């Protein structure tokens, strides 16, 4: 085996033991370690990699347990002949075969839909590398209680709860998590629900797609906020040829513009992206419209836990006495975006159908994640995290508001709800896409706002500044740099 195979990186996120395992498995599958060939002794490998012998031994033993290696008494470890025989029998190869290009597939004729061509919010994948990330929807690792999460993970892995995360529940959810959502989260939004009226989803996005798949037909008249959430517009556009943008004003969506729509998507607590909170009269008018027109309302309460400024605002669902509001919540903004844990609340008849549809797609969200989140909620860890986020976001909200007031006077209006972003409107001649490109060269990440408008030729002078993932001391310097870029452009 060549020396080049022996290499580990101490700065990698994965453990040294895992790196040794990956290195050896890759060499075996690539044919660089033939069947029955010996691998270096633990002493030799440890010396070559400059790691402890115990680390190497644990990696070898794990590979032997998985059938990659065979331990021979007083001889050492050898590559398993059975492993190579099994790969050969199934023609397994890690190298792809070269495609025959004589009659290539014309994929453009195969696709029924073309979602890759839709307008989406685009964010730098390496946004962590920029010093001033005014990016929305990401979390600050410094605020996350990793010790508390690790403790809940350890408890969830307890042998007495083995079935909670190893069993295939088919279409059912973890009953502990359902109870926590029902008893701890929903009452704070003024919502009372039975267990058969709640469904756990892979984030709010999964819930939105499930509902649209179930309720929207090719000619269903669906209304969306404008400006609004691009992903919801894209989902509806894939399923219906009658998607109707409806303007948003200082009180929320314009109910008069809904006319004879059959379904409407709204973000009443904290409008996406303008941060407007729908007034009580507008909420009642919306519910009355839905009842009079036999219509349904999808309420996305995507950021309910970040209200640290204004008075508590109940969900639109809490006012619904007719069962026409389908409520979607998410834990992504409070716990972590990568967790992908959300929930849907609606009439039991609807939930039963959505549950059956979800089963066809993914059966259910991972059981281990459901149990960990249930423990995180029941032990009060989530409440403590919300308190920490409120303190941090409130401070950043004030700093960002002051910086915008100093450097961009008249360009913004402070969100009364709180949240984690500012919606900024520049002068009519400003091109926010160009501003974002030039700002990125200075290490400042912002989000142009044109993608939120349904009209492809919509206004270019809007952009959004998120502050959930940027440290306090980087906010003012970042806005100062952004202002300099804007001045040069103007």
C-alpha positions in Angstrom: 0.0 0.0 0.0 1.5 3.4 -1.0 2.5 5.9 1.6 0.1 8.4 0.0 -2.8 6.4 1.5 -1.7 7.2 5.0 -2.9 10.7 5.8 -5.1 12.4 8.3 -6.0 16.0 9.1 -6.2 17.0 12.7 -8.3 20.1 11.9 -11.0 18.2 10.2 -14.5 18.0 11.8 -14.4 14.2 11.7 -12.4 12.2 14.3 -9.0 10.7 13.6 -10.6 7.3 14.0 -13.2 8.0 11.4 -10.6 9.4 9.0 -8.5 6.2 9.3 -11.6 4.1 8.6 -12.6 6.2 5.6 -9.0 6.0 4.2 -8.9 2.2 4.4 -12.4 1.6 3.1 -11.7 3.8 0.1 -8.5 2.0 -0.7 -10.2 -1.4 -0.4 -13.2 -0.4 -2.7 -10.8 1.1 -5.2 -8.8 -2.1 -5.5 -5.6 -0.6 -4.0 -5.8 -3.1 -1.1 -6.4 -6.6 -2.6 -8.2 -9.4 -0.9 -6.2 -11.2 1.8 -3.5 -8.5 1.8 -2.2 -7.5 5.2 -2.5 -3.9 6.4 0.2 -2.2 8.5 0.3 -3.1 12.1 -1.3 -0.8 14.6 2.2 0.2 15.8 3.4 1.1 12.3 0.2 2.9 11.3 0.2 4.9 14.5 3.8 6.0 14.0 3.2 6.9 10.4 0.1 8.9 11.1 1.5 10.4 14.4 -1.6 9.3 16.3 -2.0 7.1 19.3 -1.9 3.3 18.8 -5.2 3.0 20.6 -6.9 5.2 18.0 -5.7 3.0 15.2 -6.7 -0.2 17.1 -10.3 1.1 17.6 -10.5 1.9 13.9 -9.2 -1.6 12.9 -11.6 -3.3 15.3 -14.6 -1.3 13.9 -13.6 -2.3 10.4 -13.3 -5.9 11.5 -16.7 -5.8 13.1 -18.2 -4.5 9.8 -16.6 -7.2 7.8 -13.9 -5.1 6.0 -11.0 -6.7 7.9 -10.2 -10.1 9.3 -8.1 -10.4 12.5 -5.6 -13.3 12.5 -4.1 -14.4 15.8 -0.5 -13.3 16.2 -0.5 -12.2 12.6 -2.5 -8.9 12.4 -5.3 -7.6 10.3 -6.0 -8.6 6.7 -8.4 -7.4 4.0 -11.5 -9.6 4.0 -11.6 -11.9 0.9 -15.4 -12.3 1.4 -15.8 -8.5 1.0 -14.0 -8.5 -2.4 -15.9 -11.6 -3.5 -19.2 -10.0 -2.7 -18.3 -6.8 -4.6 -17.1 -8.8 -7.6 -20.3 -10.9 -7.6 -22.5 -7.8 -7.8 -20.2 -6.0 -10.2 -19.8 -3.2 -7.7 -17.3 -0.5 -8.7 -16.6 2.9 -7.3 -15.6 4.2 -10.7 -18.5 5.1 -13.0 -18.7 3.6 -16.4 -18.2 5.9 -19.4 -21.6 6.8 -20.9 -22.3 5.8 -24.5 -22.9 9.1 -26.3 -24.1 7.7 -29.6 -27.8 8.1 -28.5 -27.8 10.6 -25.6 -30.8 11.1 -23.4 -32.6 14.4 -24.3 -33.7 15.3 -20.7 -35.6 18.4 -21.8 -38.2 16.0 -23.3 -38.4 13.8 -20.3 -39.2 16.3 -17.6 -42.8 17.0 -16.7 -41.7 20.0 -14.6 -38.7 22.3 -14.6 -38.2 23.5 -11.0 -34.5 24.3 -11.7 -35.6 27.1 -13.9 -37.5 29.0 -11.3 -36.4 32.1 -9.5 -35.1 31.3 -6.0 -33.4 33.1 -3.2 -29.6 32.6 -3.7 -27.2 32.7 -0.9 -23.4 32.1 -0.8 -22.8 28.5 0.3 -19.6 29.7 2.1 -21.4 32.6 3.9 -19.5 31.6 7.1 -16.3 32.8 5.4 -17.5 36.4 5.1 -17.0 38.8 8.0 -20.4 40.6 7.6 -23.1 38.0 6.9 -26.4 39.9 6.9 -28.0 36.6 5.8 -31.5 35.5 6.7 -32.6 32.2 8.1 -29.2 31.1 9.5 -28.2 30.6 13.1 -25.4 31.8 15.3 -23.6 28.7 16.7 -22.4 30.7 19.6 -26.0 31.0 20.9 -26.8 27.3 20.6 -26.8 25.2 23.8 -24.7 22.3 22.5 -24.3 20.8 26.0 -28.1 20.7 26.5 -28.6 19.2 23.1 -26.0 16.6 23.6 -27.7 15.6 26.9 -31.0 15.2 25.2 -29.4 13.2 22.4 -27.8 10.9 25.0 -31.1 10.4 26.8 -32.9 9.7 23.5 -30.3 6.9 22.8 -31.3 5.2 26.0 -31.9 1.5 25.5 -35.4 1.7 27.1 -36.4 4.0 24.2 -34.7 2.0 21.5 -37.9 1.5 19.6 -38.6 5.2 19.5 -35.8 5.7 17.0 -35.2 2.3 15.5 -38.7 1.3 14.6 -40.3 2.2 11.3 -43.5 4.0 12.4 -44.8 4.0 8.8 -47.1 7.0 9.0 -47.1 7.8 12.7 -45.1 10.4 14.7 -43.4 10.2 18.1 -46.3 10.6 20.6 -44.0 12.5 23.0 -43.3 15.1 20.4 -46.9 15.5 19.4 -47.8 16.1 23.1 -45.1 18.7 23.5 -46.3 20.6 20.4 -49.9 20.3 21.6 -49.2 21.3 25.2 -46.2 23.7 25.1 -46.0 25.3 21.7 -49.5 25.7 20.3 -51.2 27.2 23.4 -48.7 30.1 23.2 -50.1 30.9 19.8 -53.7 30.6 21.1 -54.2 27.3 19.4 -55.9 24.3 20.9 -55.6 21.0 19.0 -56.1 17.3 19.5 -53.4 14.8 18.7 -55.0 13.7 15.5 -54.9 17.3 14.3 -51.1 17.6 14.3 -48.6 16.2 11.9 -44.8 16.4 12.2 -43.0 17.4 9.0 -39.4 17.9 7.7 -39.6 21.6 8.4 -42.2 24.1 7.3 -41.2 23.6 3.6 -42.2 20.0 3.7 -45.6 20.9 5.1 -46.2 23.6 2.4 -45.4 21.1 -0.4 -47.6 18.4 1.2 -50.6 20.8 1.4 -50.1 22.2 -2.1 -49.9 18.6 -3.5 -53.1 17.7 -1.8 -55.2 20.8 -2.4 -54.0 22.4 -5.6 -55.3 21.2 -9.0 -54.1 22.4 -12.4 -56.7 25.2 -12.5 -57.1 26.0 -8.8 -57.1 29.7 -8.2 -54.4 30.3 -5.5 -53.5 33.7 -4.1 -50.1 34.6 -2.7 -48.7 37.7 -1.0 -46.7 40.1 -3.2 -44.0 40.6 -2.2 -43.9 37.2 -0.6 -42.2 33.9 -0.1 -40.6 32.8 -3.4 -40.6 29.0 -2.6 -44.4 29.1 -2.0 -44.9 30.9 -5.3 -42.7 28.3 -7.0 -44.6 25.4 -5.5 -48.0 26.8 -6.5 -46.7 27.6 -10.0 -45.7 23.9 -10.5 -49.2 22.8 -9.7 -51.6 25.4 -10.9 -51.9 27.7 -13.9 -53.8 30.3 -11.9 -51.5 31.8 -9.3 -52.6 35.3 -8.3 -50.2 37.8 -6.6 -52.0 40.0 -4.2 -50.5 43.3 -2.8 -49.5 43.7 0.8 -49.9 47.0 2.6 -49.2 48.2 6.2 -52.0 45.8 7.6 -51.1 42.7 5.6 -52.6 41.2 2.5 -55.3 43.2 0.7 -58.4 41.0 1.2 -60.2 42.9 -1.6 -57.7 41.6 -4.1 -58.5 37.9 -3.2 -61.8 38.0 -5.2 -62.8 34.4 -6.0 -59.5 32.7 -5.1 -59.9 29.2 -3.6 -56.8 29.1 -1.5 -54.5 31.8 -0.1 -51.1 31.6 1.5 -50.3 34.2 4.2 -47.7 35.1 6.8 -49.9 37.2 9.1 -47.7 37.3 12.3 -44.6 38.5 10.5 -45.1 39.0 6.8 -42.4 37.6 4.6 -40.3 39.6 3.7 -41.7 43.1 4.7 -42.1 42.2 8.5 -45.6 43.7 8.6 -47.9 42.2 11.2 -51.5 41.7 10.0 -53.9 43.9 11.9 -56.9 42.3 13.8 -59.5 43.9 11.6 -57.6 42.6 8.5 -57.5 39.1 10.1 -61.2 39.1 10.7 -61.9 40.3 7.2 -59.7 37.5 5.8 -61.5 34.9 7.8 -64.9 36.3 6.7 -63.8 36.2 3.1 -62.7 32.5 3.4 -66.0 31.6 5.0 -68.1 33.4 2.4 -66.1 32.0 -0.6 -65.6 28.4 0.8 -61.9 29.1 0.6 -58.9 27.8 2.6 -56.1 29.7 4.2 -52.5 28.4 4.7 -50.9 30.3 7.6 -47.1 30.1 7.7 -46.1 31.2 11.3 -42.4 30.8 10.4 -40.9 33.1 13.0 -43.4 33.1 15.9 -40.8 32.6 18.6 -38.9 35.8 17.7 -41.5 38.3 19.0 -39.4 40.2 21.6 -40.6 43.7 21.0 -44.3 44.0 20.4 -47.3 42.7 22.3 -48.0 38.9 22.0 -49.8 38.3 18.8 -52.1 35.2 18.6 -52.0 33.1 15.4 -54.6 33.6 12.8 -55.6 30.0 13.5 -56.6 31.0 17.0 -59.5 33.1 15.6 -60.6 30.4 13.2 -63.9 28.8 14.2 -64.7 27.2 10.9 -61.6 25.0 10.4 -60.5 26.9 7.3 -57.0 27.9 8.5 -54.2 25.3 8.0 -51.4 26.3 10.4 -47.8 25.6 9.8 -45.0 26.1 12.4 -41.3 25.4 12.4 -38.6 24.9 15.0 -35.8 25.7 12.5 -35.6 29.4 13.5 -35.3 28.7 17.2 -33.4 25.4 17.4 -31.3 25.0 14.2 -32.1 25.4 10.5 -30.5 22.1 9.6 -32.7 20.1 12.0 -35.6 20.4 9.5 -38.4 19.9 12.1 -41.8 21.5 11.5 -45.5 20.7 12.1 -48.9 21.1 10.5 -52.2 21.7 12.4 -55.5 21.3 10.7 -58.8 19.4 10.9 -58.4 15.7 11.5 -59.8 14.7 8.1 -57.2 16.8 6.4 -54.3 15.6 8.6 -55.3 12.0 7.9 -54.9 12.6 4.1 -51.7 14.6 4.5 -50.3 11.8 6.7 -51.1 9.2 4.1 -49.4 11.4 1.4 -46.3 11.9 3.6 -46.0 8.1 4.0 -45.7 7.8 0.2 -42.9 10.4 0.2 -40.8 9.7 3.3 -43.0 7.8 5.8 -42.1 10.0 8.7 -39.3 12.4 9.9 -36.4 10.5 11.6 -37.5 9.0 14.9 -34.3 9.9 16.7 -34.7 13.6 15.8 -38.3 13.5 17.0 -37.4 12.0 20.3 -34.5 14.4 20.9 -36.7 17.4 20.1 -39.4 16.1 22.4 -36.9 15.9 25.3 -35.5 19.3 24.4 -39.0 20.7 24.8 -40.1 18.8 27.8 -36.9 19.6 29.8 -37.4 23.3 29.3 -34.3 23.6 27.1 -36.2 25.2 24.3 -37.7 27.8 26.6 -34.2 28.7 27.9 -32.9 28.9 24.3 -35.8 31.3 23.3 -34.9 33.5 26.2 -31.3 33.6 25.1 -32.3 34.3 21.5 -34.6 37.1 22.5 -31.8 38.9 24.4 -29.3 38.5 21.6 -31.7 39.4 18.8 -33.0 42.4 20.7 -29.5 43.8 21.1 -28.7 43.2 17.4 -32.0 44.7 16.3 -31.2 47.9 18.2 -27.6 48.0 16.8 -28.7 47.4 13.2 -31.5 49.9 13.5 -29.1 52.6 14.8 -26.6 51.8 12.0 -29.2 52.0 9.3 -30.5 55.3 10.8 -27.0 56.7 10.6 -25.9 55.4 7.2 -29.2 54.8 5.3 -31.7 57.4 6.7 -35.2 57.0 5.3 -34.4 53.6 3.7 -36.1 51.4 6.2 -38.9 51.0 8.8 -38.2 49.2 12.1 -40.2 45.9 12.3 -42.5 46.2 15.3 -42.6 42.4 15.7 -38.9 41.9 16.2 -37.9 39.0 14.0 -34.4 38.6 12.6 -34.3 40.9 9.5 -34.9 44.4 8.2 -36.6 45.0 4.9 -34.8 48.0 3.2 -36.1 50.1 0.3 -33.5 52.2 -1.4 -34.0 55.0 -3.9 -35.8 54.1 -7.2 -32.5 54.2 -9.1 -30.8 51.6 -6.9 -30.1 48.1 -8.3 -29.9 45.9 -5.2 -28.5 43.0 -7.3 -25.6 45.1 -8.3 -25.2 46.4 -4.7 -25.1 42.8 -3.4 -22.4 41.8 -5.9 -20.2 44.8 -5.1 -20.8 44.4 -1.3 -19.7 40.8 -1.4 -16.3 42.0 -2.6 -16.1 43.9 0.6 -17.1 40.9 2.7 -20.7 42.0 3.2 -23.5 39.5 2.4 -27.0 41.0 1.7 -30.0 39.5 0.0 -31.5 41.4 -3.0 -35.3 41.7 -2.7 -36.5 41.4 -6.4 -36.9 37.7 -6.1 -39.8 38.2 -3.6 -41.9 40.0 -6.2 -44.0 38.0 -8.6 -43.3 40.2 -11.6 -40.0 39.3 -13.2 -39.5 43.1 -13.9 -40.4 44.0 -10.4 -38.7 46.7 -8.3 -34.9 46.4 -8.0 -34.4 48.7 -5.1 -35.3 46.4 -2.2 -33.0 44.2 -0.2 -33.1 42.4 3.1 -30.6 42.4 6.0 -30.7 39.5 8.4 -29.0 39.6 11.8 -29.5 36.2 13.3 -26.0 35.0 12.4 -23.8 38.1 12.6 -22.0 39.0 15.8 -23.0 42.3 17.4 -19.6 43.9 16.9 -19.7 43.2 13.2 -23.0 44.9 12.5 -22.1 48.6 12.5 -18.8 48.1 10.5 -20.7 46.0 8.0 -23.3 48.6 7.4 -20.6 51.3 7.2 -19.0 49.3 4.3 -22.3 48.7 2.7 -23.1 52.4 2.8 -19.8 53.2 1.1 -20.5 50.8 -1.7 -24.0 52.3 -2.1 -22.6 55.8 -2.3 -20.1 54.8 -4.9 -22.9 53.3 -7.0 -25.3 56.3 -6.5 
